[in-house]
């Protein structure tokens, strides 16, 4: 029993159980067969995305070997893109790198529900994109490491997560009610 001091309680009253909220969460989750189907589809799309990513980023480009440069300074490549006379080229480079990250932010939380959350999606995307950039810089002819690509890809993944990935993950993998 709580003691009162000047009309104030020393600790709050016990709260009512949150059963209706838990029921509401469970109602929004898909049935198990649909959850398995959605997860399998997301996995297939993730594999397809990985193939596209590999083809776009890990193909040798001997013709541009003389043009490649390693960029370890955030913002340097973006400024170079924006300084180009043709705005179309800048939009293609910046927008393409952002769009390349969007599927990652949409699919990863569905395939791996423990990665749900903006910080986890950001960290996982940054690690994967760093590995891709390291491979480009070290192994692929005519390609180079560019930190701006990692930043733009990670930004795209965050956008994908916030626009669609979070909702899809919540629909497929409902959080369990805490007892």
VEXBAKE-454643 format. One record per residue (C-alpha): residue number from 1; residue in three letters; x, y, z. Coordinates in nm, 4 decimals, decimal comma, padded with zeros to 6 digits. Example, Ala and Ser with C-alpha at 12.3 -4.5 7.8 and 13.67 -1.06 7.14 Angstrom:
REM VEXBAKE-454643
    n  res        xx        yy        zz
    1  Ala   01,2300  -00,4500   00,7800
    2  Ser   01,3670  -00,1060   00,7140
END
This chain:
REM VEXBAKE-454643
    n  res        xx        yy        zz
    1  Unk   00,0000   00,0000   00,0000
    2  Unk   00,1357   00,3387  -00,0923
    3  Unk   00,1961   00,6020   00,1712
    4  Unk   00,0720   00,9502   00,0993
    5  Unk   00,2853   01,2541   00,1684
    6  Unk   00,0998   01,5836   00,1338
    7  Unk  -00,1503   01,4174  -00,0946
    8  Unk   00,1183   01,2726  -00,3264
    9  Unk   00,1766   00,9027  -00,3801
   10  Unk   00,5297   00,7675  -00,3508
   11  Unk   00,4821   00,5394  -00,6487
   12  Unk   00,2196   00,5273  -00,9194
   13  Unk  -00,0831   00,3056  -00,9073
   14  Unk  -00,0608  -00,0178  -01,0992
   15  Unk  -00,1780   00,0193  -01,4554
   16  Unk  -00,4497  -00,1884  -01,6132
   17  Unk  -00,3290  -00,4762  -01,8291
   18  Unk  -00,2717  -00,3902  -02,1946
   19  Unk  -00,4622  -00,6825  -02,3393
   20  Unk  -00,6686  -00,4772  -02,5877
   21  Unk  -00,3505  -00,3265  -02,7345
   22  Unk  -00,1926  -00,6701  -02,7685
   23  Unk  -00,5077  -00,7976  -02,9386
   24  Unk  -00,4985  -00,4995  -03,1743
   25  Unk  -00,1349  -00,5746  -03,2626
   26  Unk  -00,2123  -00,9383  -03,3305
   27  Unk  -00,5087  -00,8439  -03,5505
   28  Unk  -00,2792  -00,6388  -03,7738
   29  Unk  -00,0360  -00,9255  -03,8253
   30  Unk  -00,0817  -01,1479  -04,1262
   31  Unk  -00,1791  -01,5109  -04,0808
   32  Unk   00,1167  -01,7515  -04,0652
   33  Unk   00,0872  -01,8830  -04,4243
   34  Unk   00,0690  -01,5273  -04,5593
   35  Unk   00,3624  -01,4232  -04,3404
   36  Unk   00,5706  -01,7109  -04,4753
   37  Unk   00,4717  -01,6274  -04,8330
   38  Unk   00,5523  -01,2568  -04,7832
   39  Unk   00,8893  -01,3407  -04,6281
   40  Unk   00,9709  -01,5837  -04,9105
   41  Unk   00,8748  -01,3240  -05,1736
   42  Unk   01,0856  -01,0599  -04,9987
   43  Unk   01,3766  -01,3047  -04,9933
   44  Unk   01,3410  -01,3710  -05,3687
   45  Unk   01,3285  -00,9962  -05,4350
   46  Unk   01,6343  -00,9477  -05,2113
   47  Unk   01,8296  -01,2068  -05,4115
   48  Unk   01,7206  -01,0387  -05,7361
   49  Unk   01,8275  -00,7031  -05,5908
   50  Unk   02,1671  -00,8493  -05,4975
   51  Unk   02,2150  -00,9712  -05,8550
   52  Unk   02,1227  -00,6281  -05,9956
   53  Unk   02,3493  -00,4576  -05,7420
   54  Unk   02,6388  -00,6852  -05,8380
   55  Unk   02,5845  -00,6247  -06,2082
   56  Unk   02,5662  -00,2480  -06,1638
   57  Unk   02,8565  -00,2095  -05,9273
   58  Unk   03,0921  -00,5018  -05,9765
   59  Unk   03,1225  -00,5075  -06,3565
   60  Unk   03,4680  -00,4080  -06,4816
   61  Unk   03,4845  -00,0843  -06,6758
   62  Unk   03,8259  -00,0766  -06,8468
   63  Unk   03,7261   00,2250  -07,0586
   64  Unk   03,6917   00,4426  -06,7493
   65  Unk   04,0062   00,3201  -06,5735
   66  Unk   04,1842   00,6514  -06,6367
   67  Unk   03,8856   00,8456  -06,4976
   68  Unk   03,8462   00,6589  -06,1706
   69  Unk   03,9545   00,8082  -05,8421
   70  Unk   03,9203   00,6997  -05,4835
   71  Unk   03,7154   00,9376  -05,2710
   72  Unk   03,7522   00,9229  -04,8942
   73  Unk   03,6143   01,2734  -04,8315
   74  Unk   03,2366   01,2889  -04,7805
   75  Unk   03,0709   01,5322  -05,0189
   76  Unk   03,3550   01,5612  -05,2675
   77  Unk   03,1933   01,3465  -05,5397
   78  Unk   02,8508   01,5023  -05,4830
   79  Unk   03,0013   01,8491  -05,5312
   80  Unk   03,1780   01,7286  -05,8454
   81  Unk   02,8469   01,5925  -05,9793
   82  Unk   02,6702   01,9208  -05,9041
   83  Unk   02,9504   02,1241  -06,0666
   84  Unk   02,8948   01,9461  -06,3974
   85  Unk   02,7320   02,1617  -06,6641
   86  Unk   02,4616   01,9029  -06,7373
   87  Unk   02,2166   01,8759  -06,4477
   88  Unk   02,0969   01,5496  -06,5975
   89  Unk   02,4307   01,3816  -06,5207
   90  Unk   02,4204   01,4981  -06,1588
   91  Unk   02,0642   01,3750  -06,1137
   92  Unk   02,1581   01,0439  -06,2733
   93  Unk   02,4587   00,9927  -06,0442
   94  Unk   02,3053   01,1148  -05,7178
   95  Unk   01,9544   00,9854  -05,7808
   96  Unk   02,0837   00,6523  -05,9074
   97  Unk   02,2886   00,5974  -05,5926
   98  Unk   01,9929   00,6891  -05,3721
   99  Unk   01,7574   00,4621  -05,5676
  100  Unk   02,0081   00,1780  -05,5447
  101  Unk   01,9656   00,1775  -05,1654
  102  Unk   01,5843   00,1960  -05,1528
  103  Unk   01,5166  -00,1779  -05,2079
  104  Unk   01,7544  -00,2598  -04,9241
  105  Unk   01,5540  -00,0433  -04,6813
  106  Unk   01,2274  -00,1982  -04,7961
  107  Unk   01,3274  -00,5658  -04,8047
  108  Unk   01,5767  -00,6150  -04,5218
  109  Unk   01,3269  -00,5570  -04,2357
  110  Unk   01,0885  -00,8071  -04,3961
  111  Unk   01,3528  -01,0742  -04,4562
  112  Unk   01,5249  -01,0206  -04,1195
  113  Unk   01,2798  -00,8736  -03,8646
  114  Unk   01,5559  -00,8173  -03,6075
  115  Unk   01,6911  -00,5454  -03,8354
  116  Unk   01,3717  -00,3438  -03,7977
  117  Unk   01,4415   00,0091  -03,6875
  118  Unk   01,6015   00,3004  -03,8688
  119  Unk   01,9365   00,2740  -03,6905
  120  Unk   01,9713  -00,0977  -03,7601
  121  Unk   01,8751  -00,0524  -04,1251
  122  Unk   02,1272   00,2327  -04,1557
  123  Unk   02,4083   00,0326  -03,9971
  124  Unk   02,3437  -00,2832  -04,1975
  125  Unk   02,3144  -00,0909  -04,5236
  126  Unk   02,6308   00,1069  -04,4521
  127  Unk   02,8263  -00,2131  -04,3813
  128  Unk   02,7015  -00,3873  -04,6973
  129  Unk   02,7634  -00,0834  -04,9158
  130  Unk   03,1108  -00,0355  -04,7649
  131  Unk   03,1901  -00,3947  -04,8591
  132  Unk   03,0665  -00,3332  -05,2139
  133  Unk   03,2766  -00,0172  -05,2415
  134  Unk   03,5848  -00,1924  -05,1007
  135  Unk   03,5388  -00,4686  -05,3587
  136  Unk   03,5036  -00,2092  -05,6328
  137  Unk   03,8164  -00,0255  -05,5267
  138  Unk   04,0320  -00,3307  -05,4696
  139  Unk   03,9189  -00,5843  -05,7261
  140  Unk   03,7337  -00,4276  -06,0173
  141  Unk   03,9083  -00,2643  -06,3129
  142  Unk   03,7793   00,0852  -06,3851
  143  Unk   03,6008   00,1181  -06,0500
  144  Unk   03,7040   00,2978  -05,7318
  145  Unk   03,6004   00,3343  -05,3693
  146  Unk   03,3735   00,6357  -05,3142
  147  Unk   03,2437   00,7186  -04,9669
  148  Unk   02,9715   00,9366  -05,1198
  149  Unk   02,8244   00,6291  -05,2863
  150  Unk   02,7983   00,4628  -04,9442
  151  Unk   02,6310   00,7724  -04,7982
  152  Unk   02,3851   00,8053  -05,0871
  153  Unk   02,3014   00,4324  -05,0876
  154  Unk   02,2455   00,4397  -04,7123
  155  Unk   02,0251   00,7479  -04,7476
  156  Unk   01,8209   00,5608  -05,0073
  157  Unk   01,7819   00,2645  -04,7724
  158  Unk   01,6578   00,4952  -04,4969
  159  Unk   01,4067   00,6516  -04,7367
  160  Unk   01,2879   00,3055  -04,8440
  161  Unk   01,2564   00,1967  -04,4835
  162  Unk   01,0607   00,5041  -04,3781
  163  Unk   00,8290   00,5018  -04,6803
  164  Unk   00,7518   00,1310  -04,7054
  165  Unk   00,9878  -00,1044  -04,5213
  166  Unk   00,8662  -00,0227  -04,1722
  167  Unk   00,5012  -00,0775  -04,2653
  168  Unk   00,5713  -00,3976  -04,4550
  169  Unk   00,7793  -00,5375  -04,1707
  170  Unk   00,5107  -00,4550  -03,9159
  171  Unk   00,2460  -00,6189  -04,1318
  172  Unk   00,4485  -00,9351  -04,1792
  173  Unk   00,6142  -00,9586  -03,8378
  174  Unk   00,3920  -00,8218  -03,5624
  175  Unk   00,5685  -00,7425  -03,2395
  176  Unk   00,4771  -00,9734  -02,9581
  177  Unk   00,2956  -00,8233  -02,6644
  178  Unk   00,5214  -00,7856  -02,3615
  179  Unk   00,3950  -00,9455  -02,0442
END
